[in-house]
Amino acid sequence: MLSANLEAPLNIECLMDEKDVRGYIKRGDFEMISVPILERVKVPLENALQEAHLTVDNIHSIEVVRSSVSGSRVPAIIKILTEYFGKEPRSTLNASECVARGCALQCAILSPTFKVHESFPFSIAMSWKGPSNDSENGALDHQHSAIVFPKGNLIPSVKTITFYRYSTFFVDVVYANIIDPCIPSKISTYTVFKC
């Protein structure tokens, strides 16, 4: 509501002692409260430019994909993008068209005619516990880890890993070196049984 209005009603049911609270909140007040969250928008912008080996000066235009539930409608987000890139973002592309263009790009990646390459955005590692000497009566378990697919590794990609074990063990597949707490590090867990 605050994306389209400068003020919106605020209702909280049973806040304390079964009392309801009603009032109004202004967009400016909400943006001030949200500053720590809004500042996090800059991190993926900086990472994207760094990974693409580009600077803000290399960017010709910014396209914001809008939808009814998208955060891109928030005026504070538009303001951050404008200040960061030094130019006003456009919003000519709707959400359905964005999906269609993404599908077309994926088709190009899979097509043998076009040479479009996709790569891993994060390093992917395997982590496992095993006896220190890998013997049948090995004593303490030690954590081992190895990066299997480094960041930027082309997709599709195949790796062969050989484990020498005498008992059942577990292998975790994780994103390596993830700093953002919003991204879960674990991808999956595999149980390898003794045959």
N, CA, C and O of each residue as an XYZ file, in Angstrom:
780
protein
N       0.824     -1.202      0.000
C       0.000      0.000      0.000
C       0.860      1.255      0.000
O       0.492      2.261     -0.606
N       2.006      1.202      0.677
C       2.871      2.371      0.734
C       3.621      2.614     -0.571
O       4.187      3.690     -0.767
N       3.632      1.621     -1.472
C       4.261      1.834     -2.769
C       3.487      2.846     -3.590
O       4.067      3.616     -4.356
N       2.174      2.839     -3.425
C       1.331      3.736     -4.205
C       0.820      4.927     -3.406
O       0.321      5.890     -3.989
N       0.936      4.878     -2.075
C       0.400      5.938     -1.216
C       1.462      6.431     -0.254
O       2.366      5.683      0.121
N       1.355      7.686      0.146
C       2.292      8.247      1.109
C       1.972      7.835      2.539
O       2.811      7.973      3.430
N       0.757      7.327      2.761
C       0.332      6.916      4.093
C      -0.591      5.715      3.955
O      -1.341      5.612      2.985
N      -0.536      4.805      4.927
C      -1.380      3.611      4.873
C      -1.829      3.246      6.279
O      -1.128      3.531      7.250
N      -3.014      2.605      6.398
C      -3.462      2.173      7.724
C      -2.601      1.025      8.242
O      -2.121      0.190      7.475
N      -2.417      1.003      9.561
C      -1.627     -0.035     10.209
C      -2.477     -0.663     11.299
O      -2.876      0.021     12.242
N      -2.760     -1.958     11.184
C      -3.600     -2.673     12.147
C      -2.826     -3.868     12.711
O      -2.323     -4.696     11.951
N      -2.730     -3.958     14.031
C      -2.088     -5.090     14.698
C      -3.093     -5.671     15.681
O      -3.519     -4.998     16.620
N      -3.466     -6.923     15.460
C      -4.447     -7.558     16.339
C      -3.750     -8.203     17.525
O      -2.694     -8.819     17.378
N      -4.344     -8.056     18.695
C      -3.863     -8.684     19.944
C      -2.376     -8.422     20.182
O      -1.602     -9.355     20.393
N      -1.988     -7.159     20.146
C      -0.588     -6.826     20.362
C      -0.153     -7.169     21.787
O       0.901     -7.768     22.002
N      -0.991     -6.773     22.764
C      -0.654     -7.026     24.158
C      -1.933     -7.010     24.979
O      -2.783     -6.138     24.797
N      -2.068     -7.967     25.875
C      -3.263     -8.070     26.721
C      -4.539     -8.068     25.886
O      -5.540     -7.456     26.258
N      -4.488     -8.762     24.754
C      -5.639     -8.901     23.837
C      -6.173     -7.559     23.344
O      -7.362     -7.422     23.058
N      -5.289     -6.581     23.248
C      -5.697     -5.274     22.741
C      -5.218     -5.115     21.309
O      -4.088     -5.467     20.971
N      -6.097     -4.579     20.475
C      -5.767     -4.300     19.083
C      -5.210     -2.888     18.970
O      -5.576     -1.999     19.739
N      -4.326     -2.696     18.007
C      -3.742     -1.380     17.765
C      -4.087     -0.965     16.348
O      -3.932     -1.740     15.404
N      -4.552      0.258     16.210
C      -4.862      0.803     14.891
C      -4.226      2.169     14.770
O      -4.190      2.944     15.726
N      -3.726      2.451     13.584
C      -3.133      3.760     13.346
C      -2.746      3.900     11.895
O      -3.251      3.173     11.039
N      -1.857      4.827     11.612
C      -1.389      5.061     10.252
C       0.137      5.113     10.265
O       0.750      5.513     11.255
N       0.731      4.707      9.160
C       2.183      4.792      9.011
C       2.485      5.518      7.710
O       1.843      5.276      6.688
N       3.466      6.409      7.758
C       3.871      7.159      6.575
C       4.992      6.419      5.857
O       5.781      5.707      6.478
N       5.050      6.597      4.546
C       6.070      5.929      3.742
C       7.469      6.294      4.242
O       8.335      5.425      4.336
N       7.695      7.552      4.559
C       9.012      7.985      5.039
C       9.414      7.289      6.329
O      10.571      6.905      6.501
N       8.451      7.127      7.240
C       8.735      6.428      8.505
C       9.064      4.959      8.259
O       9.980      4.401      8.862
N       8.297      4.349      7.360
C       8.534      2.938      7.049
C       9.911      2.750      6.412
O      10.624      1.801      6.738
N      10.282      3.653      5.508
C      11.592      3.549      4.860
C      12.721      3.749      5.862
O      13.769      3.114      5.748
N      12.515      4.631      6.849
C      13.535      4.854      7.871
C      13.717      3.589      8.721
O      14.842      3.225      9.062
N      12.611      2.925      9.060
C      12.684      1.686      9.838
C      13.378      0.587      9.027
O      14.089     -0.249      9.585
N      13.166      0.598      7.709
C      13.649     -0.469      6.828
C      15.051     -0.246      6.283
O      15.521     -1.054      5.483
N      15.734      0.814      6.682
C      17.059      1.131      6.129
C      18.030     -0.052      6.189
O      18.683     -0.323      5.181
N      18.167     -0.784      7.325
C      19.118     -1.908      7.339
C      18.791     -2.984      6.298
O      19.694     -3.594      5.724
N      17.514     -3.211      6.061
C      17.117     -4.216      5.063
C      17.326     -3.672      3.657
O      17.837     -4.378      2.787
N      16.938     -2.430      3.432
C      17.069     -1.824      2.104
C      18.534     -1.706      1.681
O      18.844     -1.827      0.496
N      19.425     -1.474      2.623
C      20.849     -1.349      2.298
C      21.412     -2.655      1.727
O      22.400     -2.645      0.993
N      20.769     -3.783      2.073
C      21.244     -5.073      1.571
C      21.037     -5.235      0.079
O      21.607     -6.142     -0.527
N      20.226     -4.369     -0.530
C      19.996     -4.425     -1.980
C      21.297     -4.144     -2.728
O      21.505     -4.663     -3.825
N      22.172     -3.328     -2.146
C      23.414     -2.947     -2.830
C      24.400     -4.114     -2.969
O      25.197     -4.141     -3.907
N      24.348     -5.072     -2.046
C      25.320     -6.173     -2.061
C      25.240     -6.996     -3.348
O      26.277     -7.208     -3.978
N      24.038     -7.481     -3.781
C      24.015     -8.237     -5.039
C      24.373     -7.382     -6.254
O      24.894     -7.906     -7.239
N      24.102     -6.069     -6.202
C      24.491     -5.185     -7.306
C      26.008     -5.129     -7.428
O      26.561     -5.245     -8.521
N      26.676     -4.948     -6.281
C      28.137     -4.886     -6.282
C      28.744     -6.212     -6.718
O      29.707     -6.236     -7.484
N      28.178     -7.323     -6.227
C      28.697     -8.650     -6.597
C      28.522     -8.925     -8.086
O      29.421     -9.466     -8.730
N      27.363     -8.551     -8.637
C      27.106     -8.793    -10.065
C      28.097     -8.024    -10.939
O      28.630     -8.570    -11.904
N      28.341     -6.765    -10.603
C      29.302     -5.970    -11.376
C      30.715     -6.527    -11.242
O      31.455     -6.598    -12.223
N      31.084     -6.920    -10.035
C      32.430     -7.450     -9.802
C      32.641     -8.747    -10.577
O      33.688     -8.935    -11.197
N      31.656     -9.642    -10.544
C      31.793    -10.929    -11.235
C      31.782    -10.771    -12.753
O      32.396    -11.564    -13.467
N      31.083     -9.747    -13.245
C      31.043     -9.492    -14.690
C      32.224     -8.636    -15.148
O      32.356     -8.349    -16.338
N      33.086     -8.227    -14.208
C      34.232     -7.355    -14.494
C      33.780     -6.063    -15.174
O      34.363     -5.628    -16.167
N      32.731     -5.462    -14.620
C      32.178     -4.209    -15.137
C      32.166     -3.161    -14.041
O      32.296     -3.472    -12.857
N      32.008     -1.913    -14.458
C      31.817     -0.820    -13.516
C      30.455     -0.201    -13.789
O      29.802     -0.539    -14.776
N      30.032      0.692    -12.926
C      28.748      1.369    -13.100
C      28.731      2.125    -14.422
O      27.681      2.239    -15.054
N      29.880      2.643    -14.849
C      29.958      3.401    -16.105
C      29.700      2.523    -17.327
O      29.321      3.034    -18.381
N      29.902      1.206    -17.200
C      29.669      0.294    -18.330
C      28.192     -0.027    -18.534
O      27.823     -0.585    -19.567
N      27.349      0.312    -17.576
C      25.924     -0.033    -17.636
C      25.174      1.037    -18.414
O      25.180      2.213    -18.049
N      24.525      0.605    -19.500
C      23.793      1.538    -20.365
C      22.400      1.838    -19.828
O      21.967      2.990    -19.816
N      21.703      0.800    -19.387
C      20.350      1.000    -18.858
C      20.032     -0.080    -17.841
O      20.645     -1.147    -17.833
N      19.066      0.212    -16.985
C      18.615     -0.721    -15.952
C      17.148     -0.998    -16.189
O      16.350     -0.075    -16.354
N      16.795     -2.273    -16.206
C      15.399     -2.680    -16.406
C      14.902     -3.325    -15.122
O      15.503     -4.280    -14.630
N      13.815     -2.811    -14.583
C      13.212     -3.364    -13.378
C      11.965     -4.134    -13.795
O      11.060     -3.573    -14.412
N      11.921     -5.417    -13.458
C      10.759     -6.237    -13.796
C       9.735     -6.054    -12.698
O      10.008     -6.339    -11.531
N       8.577     -5.588    -13.060
C       7.542     -5.282    -12.074
C       6.440     -6.320    -12.104
O       6.095     -6.860    -13.155
N       5.896     -6.588    -10.929
C       4.691     -7.399    -10.804
C       3.927     -6.876     -9.607
O       4.403     -5.991     -8.896
N       2.745     -7.419     -9.385
C       1.914     -6.896     -8.300
C       2.487     -7.192     -6.923
O       2.193     -6.471     -5.970
N       3.301     -8.241     -6.797
C       3.842     -8.595     -5.485
C       5.349     -8.356     -5.399
O       5.975     -8.674     -4.387
N       5.922     -7.802     -6.446
C       7.367     -7.635     -6.489
C       7.840     -6.490     -5.612
O       7.171     -5.465     -5.488
N       9.008     -6.681     -5.005
C       9.621     -5.611     -4.234
C      10.095     -4.466     -5.105
O      10.408     -3.386     -4.604
N      10.151     -4.702     -6.431
C      10.628     -3.665     -7.331
C       9.666     -2.494     -7.435
O      10.016     -1.457     -7.998
N       8.451     -2.645     -6.898
C       7.494     -1.537     -6.910
C       7.761     -0.563     -5.773
O       7.225      0.545     -5.774
N       8.566     -0.950     -4.820
C       8.835     -0.117     -3.658
C       9.663      1.091     -4.104
O      10.749      0.916     -4.657
N       9.171      2.308     -3.874
C       9.909      3.495     -4.308
C      11.319      3.578     -3.735
O      12.215      4.111     -4.389
N      11.536      3.057     -2.516
C      12.871      3.097     -1.911
C      13.863      2.248     -2.710
O      15.035      2.606     -2.817
N      13.402      1.128     -3.270
C      14.268      0.272     -4.094
C      14.660      1.020     -5.366
O      15.825      1.014     -5.764
N      13.679      1.663     -5.997
C      13.940      2.439     -7.207
C      14.938      3.557     -6.903
O      15.824      3.842     -7.709
N      14.791      4.179     -5.750
C      15.704      5.261     -5.347
C      17.128      4.732     -5.172
O      18.086      5.380     -5.593
N      17.271      3.555     -4.552
C      18.594      2.952     -4.351
C      19.237      2.639     -5.695
O      20.418      2.919     -5.898
N      18.464      2.056     -6.621
C      18.987      1.728     -7.949
C      19.410      2.985     -8.699
O      20.453      3.003     -9.352
N      18.599      4.034     -8.604
C      18.911      5.289     -9.288
C      20.200      5.894     -8.746
O      21.046      6.348     -9.516
N      20.353      5.902     -7.418
C      21.556      6.464     -6.810
C      22.790      5.618     -7.125
O      23.874      6.156     -7.354
N      22.626      4.300     -7.136
C      23.777      3.414     -7.360
C      24.286      3.511     -8.799
O      25.489      3.632     -9.028
N      23.364      3.458     -9.770
C      23.768      3.461    -11.174
C      23.823      4.861    -11.788
O      24.369      5.044    -12.876
N      23.257      5.848    -11.088
C      23.277      7.208    -11.616
C      22.315      7.434    -12.757
O      22.450      8.407    -13.499
N      21.348      6.553    -12.908
C      20.324      6.709    -13.955
C      19.029      6.058    -13.501
O      19.037      5.114    -12.711
N      17.925      6.569    -14.004
C      16.597      6.085    -13.620
C      16.333      4.711    -14.239
O      16.502      4.544    -15.447
N      15.921      3.726    -13.436
C      15.580      2.413    -14.003
C      14.323      2.487    -14.870
O      13.401      3.251    -14.582
N      14.301      1.688    -15.928
C      13.105      1.587    -16.768
C      12.261      0.434    -16.245
O      12.759     -0.449    -15.548
N      10.983      0.451    -16.589
C      10.079     -0.640    -16.195
C       9.163     -0.991    -17.356
O       7.946     -1.085    -17.191
N       9.753     -1.184    -18.531
C       8.968     -1.497    -19.726
C       8.698     -2.982    -19.873
O       7.816     -3.375    -20.637
N       9.442     -3.820    -19.153
C       9.311     -5.265    -19.271
C       8.398     -5.780    -18.163
O       8.665     -5.548    -16.984
N       7.322     -6.477    -18.531
C       6.450     -7.023    -17.482
C       6.934     -8.418    -17.073
O       7.804     -8.996    -17.724
N       6.370     -8.943    -16.004
C       6.845    -10.204    -15.426
C       6.711    -11.376    -16.401
O       7.603    -12.221    -16.476
N       5.601    -11.435    -17.149
C       5.396    -12.540    -18.090
C       6.421    -12.500    -19.219
O       6.926    -13.539    -19.642
N       6.726    -11.299    -19.703
C       7.702    -11.155    -20.775
C       9.091    -11.543    -20.286
O       9.886    -12.108    -21.038
N       9.381    -11.239    -19.029
C      10.672    -11.598    -18.456
C      10.837    -13.118    -18.416
O      11.904    -13.640    -18.736
N       9.772    -13.825    -18.019
C       9.805    -15.288    -17.996
C      10.009    -15.832    -19.405
O      10.774    -16.776    -19.602
N       9.327    -15.238    -20.387
C       9.458    -15.686    -21.779
C      10.889    -15.497    -22.277
O      11.436    -16.367    -22.955
N      11.489    -14.360    -21.939
C      12.876    -14.118    -22.370
C      13.836    -15.083    -21.677
O      14.799    -15.548    -22.286
N      13.575    -15.383    -20.400
C      14.405    -16.343    -19.682
C      14.313    -17.729    -20.304
O      15.316    -18.434    -20.411
N      13.095    -18.123    -20.719
C      12.912    -19.420    -21.391
C      13.651    -19.457    -22.722
O      14.253    -20.470    -23.076
N      13.605    -18.345    -23.461
C      14.313    -18.273    -24.741
C      15.818    -18.396    -24.531
O      16.505    -19.054    -25.312
N      16.333    -17.761    -23.470
C      17.757    -17.854    -23.171
C      18.133    -19.279    -22.783
O      19.185    -19.771    -23.192
N      17.282    -19.952    -21.994
C      17.560    -21.331    -21.604
C      17.568    -22.247    -22.823
O      18.394    -23.156    -22.910
N      16.655    -22.015    -23.766
C      16.647    -22.793    -25.018
C      17.945    -22.584    -25.787
O      18.503    -23.530    -26.342
N      18.425    -21.341    -25.818
C      19.676    -21.045    -26.516
C      20.845    -21.763    -25.844
O      21.755    -22.242    -26.521
N      20.820    -21.837    -24.516
C      21.885    -22.526    -23.794
C      21.902    -24.015    -24.152
O      22.969    -24.605    -24.317
N      20.717    -24.616    -24.272
C      20.615    -26.045    -24.564
C      20.783    -26.368    -26.041
O      21.042    -27.519    -26.390
N      20.643    -25.387    -26.906
C      20.725    -25.610    -28.353
C      22.173    -25.811    -28.789
O      23.063    -25.094    -28.333
N      22.414    -26.786    -29.672
C      23.779    -26.968    -30.188
C      24.164    -25.880    -31.200
O      25.340    -25.737    -31.535
N      23.190    -25.122    -31.682
C      23.447    -24.088    -32.683
C      24.144    -22.875    -32.078
O      25.047    -22.304    -32.689
N      23.724    -22.481    -30.873
C      24.277    -21.289    -30.234
C      25.316    -21.699    -29.199
O      25.196    -22.752    -28.572
N      26.307    -20.887    -29.029
C      27.361    -21.148    -28.050
C      27.160    -20.246    -26.834
O      27.951    -19.333    -26.592
N      26.102    -20.507    -26.076
C      25.846    -19.774    -24.844
C      26.207    -20.691    -23.685
O      25.710    -21.814    -23.602
N      27.059    -20.223    -22.801
C      27.525    -21.062    -21.697
C      26.927    -20.593    -20.379
O      26.806    -19.395    -20.120
N      26.558    -21.559    -19.559
C      26.047    -21.267    -18.223
C      27.073    -21.790    -17.225
O      27.735    -22.797    -17.477
N      27.201    -21.109    -16.101
C      28.196    -21.537    -15.121
C      27.624    -21.473    -13.714
O      26.608    -20.823    -13.466
N      28.307    -22.170    -12.784
C      27.888    -22.185    -11.386
C      28.129    -20.807    -10.766
O      29.234    -20.277    -10.874
N      27.119    -20.215    -10.117
C      27.335    -18.918     -9.480
C      28.064    -19.023     -8.140
O      28.592    -18.028     -7.644
N      28.095    -20.233     -7.547
C      28.764    -20.446     -6.269
C      29.642    -21.685     -6.374
O      29.396    -22.562     -7.203
N      30.659    -21.753     -5.539
C      31.456    -22.974     -5.454
C      30.639    -24.039     -4.718
O      29.959    -23.746     -3.735
N      30.718    -25.273     -5.208
C      29.982    -26.377     -4.592
C      30.997    -27.389     -4.054
O      31.890    -27.845     -4.768
N      30.828    -27.723     -2.773
C      31.767    -28.627     -2.114
C      31.046    -29.858     -1.587
O      29.826    -29.867     -1.420
N      31.835    -30.893     -1.330
C      31.322    -32.091     -0.670
C      32.011    -32.195      0.682
O      33.205    -31.930      0.816
N      31.231    -32.584      1.671
C      31.744    -32.683      3.030
C      31.330    -34.047      3.592
O      30.181    -34.461      3.435
N      32.253    -34.732      4.236
C      31.937    -36.041      4.775
C      32.772    -36.306      6.018
O      33.809    -35.681      6.241
N      32.289    -37.257      6.825
C      33.020    -37.706      8.008
C      33.493    -39.119      7.755
O      32.794    -39.925      7.142
N      34.658    -39.401      8.222
C      35.174    -40.749      8.059
C      36.260    -41.027      9.066
O      36.819    -40.095      9.644
N      36.577    -42.302      9.293
C      37.660    -42.640     10.208
C      38.960    -42.020      9.732
O      39.184    -41.899      8.527
N      39.814    -41.628     10.653
C      41.044    -40.938     10.301
C      41.960    -41.785      9.420
O      42.633    -41.255      8.536
N      41.988    -43.091      9.655
C      42.866    -43.930      8.847
C      42.090    -44.809      7.871
O      42.672    -45.652      7.188
N      40.761    -44.607      7.808
C      39.896    -45.350      6.879
C      40.049    -46.868      7.017
O      39.872    -47.599      6.042
N      40.364    -47.328      8.178
C      40.463    -48.765      8.400
C      39.174    -49.258      9.030
O      38.335    -48.465      9.458
N      39.025    -50.564      9.083
C      37.787    -51.148      9.594
C      37.573    -50.801     11.059
O      36.429    -50.682     11.500
N      38.630    -50.638     11.810
C      38.484    -50.297     13.215
C      38.972    -48.872     13.492
O      39.477    -48.580     14.576
N      38.813    -47.979     12.488
C      39.223    -46.579     12.645
C      38.536    -45.959     13.838
O      37.358    -46.211     14.092
N      39.265    -45.158     14.558
C      38.741    -44.620     15.816
C      37.839    -43.421     15.589
O      36.656    -43.595     15.298
N      38.359    -42.224     15.712
C      37.556    -41.015     15.697
C      37.216    -40.579     14.274
O      38.002    -40.750     13.342
N      36.012    -40.005     14.140
C      35.611    -39.453     12.857
C      36.201    -38.060     12.683
O      36.226    -37.264     13.622
N      36.665    -37.779     11.504
C      37.193    -36.456     11.178
C      36.409    -35.894      9.996
O      36.042    -36.628      9.078
N      36.157    -34.596     10.024
C      35.417    -33.937      8.950
C      36.368    -33.647      7.797
O      37.437    -33.067      7.991
N      35.972    -34.052      6.600
C      36.743    -33.793      5.392
C      35.873    -32.979      4.445
O      34.649    -33.104      4.461
N      36.497    -32.153      3.627
C      35.742    -31.325      2.690
C      36.590    -31.052      1.464
O      37.811    -30.920      1.555
N      35.932    -30.968      0.313
C      36.637    -30.663     -0.935
C      35.699    -29.933     -1.875
O      34.539    -30.317     -2.026
N      36.202    -28.871     -2.512
C      35.405    -28.161     -3.516
C      35.413    -28.989     -4.788
O      36.472    -29.272     -5.348
N      34.236    -29.373     -5.239
C      34.091    -30.228     -6.410
C      33.882    -29.387     -7.665
O      34.505    -29.632     -8.698
N      32.998    -28.389     -7.566
C      32.744    -27.490     -8.684
C      33.087    -26.066     -8.247
O      32.338    -25.474     -7.470
N      34.197    -25.501     -8.726
C      34.535    -24.133     -8.333
C      33.587    -23.125     -8.977
O      32.943    -23.416     -9.985
N      33.513    -21.953     -8.390
C      32.680    -20.884     -8.917
C      33.109    -20.579    -10.349
O      34.296    -20.439    -10.642
N      32.112    -20.480    -11.241
C      32.410    -20.213    -12.645
C      32.596    -21.467    -13.481
O      32.795    -21.373    -14.692
N      32.536    -22.650    -12.856
C      32.649    -23.910    -13.583
C      31.478    -24.045    -14.553
O      30.338    -23.761    -14.187
N      31.748    -24.471    -15.776
C      30.694    -24.550    -16.790
C      29.676    -25.633    -16.471
O      30.008    -26.664    -15.887
N      28.416    -25.382    -16.866
C      27.321    -26.339    -16.741
C      26.938    -26.771    -18.159
O      26.862    -25.903    -19.029
N      26.697    -28.040    -18.448
C      26.785    -29.186    -17.544
C      28.237    -29.584    -17.293
O      29.131    -29.282    -18.085
N      28.445    -30.266    -16.174
C      29.780    -30.688    -15.796
C      29.678    -31.978    -14.997
O      28.745    -32.153    -14.213
N      30.620    -32.871    -15.190
C      30.607    -34.167    -14.507
C      31.934    -34.355    -13.783
O      32.999    -34.087    -14.338
N      31.858    -34.817    -12.540
C      33.063    -35.135    -11.767
C      32.901    -36.540    -11.196
O      31.796    -36.943    -10.832
N      33.981    -37.270    -11.120
C      33.979    -38.598    -10.510
C      34.788    -38.532     -9.229
O      35.934    -38.082     -9.226
N      34.181    -38.987     -8.139
C      34.851    -38.992     -6.843
C      34.807    -40.416     -6.296
O      33.755    -41.056     -6.300
N      35.935    -40.900     -5.833
C      36.016    -42.256     -5.294
C      36.283    -42.184     -3.791
O      37.202    -41.500     -3.341
N      35.464    -42.901     -3.029
C      35.637    -42.987     -1.582
C      36.046    -44.416     -1.234
O      35.485    -45.368     -1.775
N      37.016    -44.573     -0.341
C      37.388    -45.879      0.170
C      36.932    -45.942      1.622
O      37.543    -45.333      2.500
N      35.856    -46.684      1.866
C      35.294    -46.780      3.209
C      34.892    -48.222      3.483
O      34.585    -48.987      2.568
N      34.902    -48.577      4.777
C      34.517    -49.922      5.179
C      33.193    -49.927      5.920
O      32.755    -50.976      6.392
N      32.547    -48.773      6.030
C      31.266    -48.709      6.726
C      30.411    -47.620      6.105
O      30.885    -46.838      5.281
N      29.157    -47.575      6.504
C      28.220    -46.575      6.011
C      28.686    -45.179      6.419
O      29.148    -44.966      7.540
N      28.554    -44.222      5.477
C      28.927    -42.845      5.809
C      28.001    -41.880      5.062
O      27.244    -42.279      4.177
N      28.080    -40.611      5.440
C      27.211    -39.573      4.885
C      28.042    -38.539      4.138
O      29.144    -38.183      4.553
N      27.494    -38.072      3.040
C      28.143    -37.021      2.251
C      27.173    -35.858      2.130
O      26.044    -36.026      1.671
N      27.619    -34.676      2.544
C      26.822    -33.457      2.391
C      27.330    -32.683      1.183
O      28.536    -32.525      0.990
N      26.393    -32.203      0.374
C      26.730    -31.314     -0.737
C      26.326    -29.914     -0.288
O      25.169    -29.671      0.053
N      27.295    -28.991     -0.291
C      27.069    -27.656      0.266
C      27.611    -26.574     -0.667
O      28.498    -26.816     -1.486
N      27.046    -25.370     -0.516
C      27.633    -24.201     -1.158
C      28.832    -23.776     -0.326
O      28.715    -23.618      0.889
N      29.966    -23.593     -0.955
C      31.170    -23.197     -0.231
C      31.287    -21.675     -0.191
O      30.903    -20.988     -1.138
N      31.806    -21.170      0.887
C      32.103    -19.740      1.046
C      30.883    -18.839      0.877
O      30.972    -17.784      0.248
N      29.750    -19.251      1.434
C      28.551    -18.419      1.387
C      28.569    -17.463      2.564
O      28.621    -17.891      3.717
N      28.525    -16.167      2.277
C      28.541    -15.153      3.329
C      27.127    -14.729      3.694
O      26.843    -14.431      4.854
N      26.236    -14.700      2.699
C      24.866    -14.226      2.911
C      24.102    -15.228      3.771
O      23.944    -16.380      3.369
N      23.617    -14.812      4.960
C      22.885    -15.747      5.837
C      21.531    -16.151      5.274
O      20.930    -17.113      5.753
N      21.035    -15.429      4.257
C      19.739    -15.767      3.660
C      19.839    -16.978      2.733
O      18.823    -17.589      2.400
N      21.046    -17.325      2.318
C      21.233    -18.470      1.412
C      21.606    -19.682      2.250
O      22.648    -19.669      2.904
N      20.777    -20.743      2.251
C      21.134    -21.943      3.017
C      22.350    -22.616      2.390
O      22.427    -22.747      1.168
N      23.305    -23.045      3.222
C      24.547    -23.605      2.686
C      24.383    -25.043      2.207
O      25.025    -25.447      1.238
N      23.530    -25.820      2.875
C      23.403    -27.239      2.507
C      22.474    -27.418      1.312
O      21.372    -26.871      1.291
N      22.918    -28.183      0.319
C      22.112    -28.489     -0.862
C      21.401    -29.822     -0.659
O      20.189    -29.920     -0.848
N      22.164    -30.854     -0.272
C      21.563    -32.168     -0.031
C      22.527    -33.033      0.778
O      23.691    -32.684      0.971
N      22.007    -34.175      1.247
C      22.804    -35.145      1.999
C      22.582    -36.528      1.394
O      21.452    -36.910      1.088
N      23.671    -37.269      1.228
C      23.587    -38.620      0.684
C      24.120    -39.605      1.715
O      25.121    -39.340      2.381
N      23.446    -40.740      1.841
C      23.907    -41.819      2.702
C      24.464    -42.916      1.821
O      23.764    -43.444      0.957
N      25.717    -43.257      2.038
C      26.392    -44.317      1.258
C      26.501    -45.530      2.171
O      27.215    -45.510      3.173
N      25.764    -46.608      1.796
C      25.716    -47.798      2.642
C      26.831    -48.781      2.291
O      27.267    -48.870      1.143
N      27.276    -49.508      3.300
C      28.260    -50.575      3.095
C      27.574    -51.719      2.371
O      26.478    -52.129      2.752
N      28.210    -52.235      1.332
C      27.626    -53.341      0.568
C      28.113    -54.677      1.090
O      27.726    -55.722      0.567
